[in-house]
Each structure stands twice: as structure tokens, then as C-alpha cells.
Amino acid sequence: MVGKKPTTNYIIATVMAFNAGTRKVVLKARGAAISKAVAAAVMVRDRFLPGKVNIREVKLLSDKVQGQGGRERTVAAVEVILEMA
């Protein structure tokens, strides 16, 4: 789950997972972190493992979360699925 850490942390974790033999990595994010998940996926694909990783699928979702005062609200979410080529 992509969150408040710097984008570089998610890139390194993804590259390490692929180097360890993982065939598929899913980056999940919601709200403001969506841009970090997309940036991490593109940087892994284009700069860190060029020609070795493909963006298999992008799922656009919405999640219901408890807001302030206990009110339920809907936030945008995304799943970026990366696979070894």
C-alpha cells in the first residue's frame, strides 16, 4: 500500500521484490497517494528495469472510509499491477 513515505521507498521495494524472484507486484494507493503509485510504477518500468517489467493492468476503484465525525465518505483508489516481461 503506497502512502506517506517518499516515492523512492516504493520504487526500491518493488525492484527488490522483482530481484528476489517475484513475478507480480501490486501497488495499491488511495487519495493523494495515487500519483506516487503511478510514478513508482512508471519509474520501475522505464528507469530501473527497462524491458523487464510491464504494467499489466490498472484498476480504478473507490473505497468507503470513516471521515471526521464518524461520517462515511468515498475516496478514489488505484491498483497498478506490474509483471515481469
N, C-alpha and C positions, 0 to 999 in steps of 0.2 A: 504494500500500500504506500503510494507516494504521498508525502505530507510536507512538513515544515523544514526538513533538512535541505541542505544545498543540493542542486541537481546533480553535481558531481558524485555525491554519495550513491545515488541511484544508478548512475552510469557504471561506476566501479562494481557495485553489487551485481548488476546484470552481466557485465563482462566476466566477472569471476564465476558466476553460475554457468555460463556457457563454456568457459575454460575447464570447469570441473566435470563437464560431460552432459550437462542438462541440455535437452533438445528443444525445450519450450519454456519461455518466461512470460508471465503475465504481469504487466504494470497496471495497477488499479489506482484511480485517483478520483476525488470529487471536489467540486467547487473550484477554489482558486488554484489548487494543485494540479488541475488538468493540464495546464500549459507545461508544467515541469515533467509530467509523464510523457507528453508528446515530444518535448525537447530531448529527454533522455533516450527515448526510442529512436529518434532520428539520428542522434549523435552516435549511438551504438552501431546503428546500421551503416552510416556514412563515414564515420571517422575511426572508430575503434575496431570494428570487424567488417570492413568493406568487402562485399561479395560473399560473406559467410552467413549473414543473418538477413532474414526477410521479415517485413511486417506482414504477418499472416492475416490479421483481422483487427478491426477497430469496432468496439461495441459502444454505442451511446446509450446511456441509462439514466435513470433518475432514482434517487434514494429519498426515503422519508426519514427525517431526523427530528429529534426533540429540540426545539429552539428555546430561547429565553422565555421564562414564564410557563414552561411546560407545553407550549403550543407546538404542534407538528407542522413542519414545513418541508418542502421538496427542494432538493439540491441536485444539480446536474452531476453526472458521474461518467467515467470512461474506463474501458478496459482495452489496453493495447497488447495484442498477443504477438510475441516475437518468436520465430522458429529458425533453427539452423537451416541453411540452404542445402 
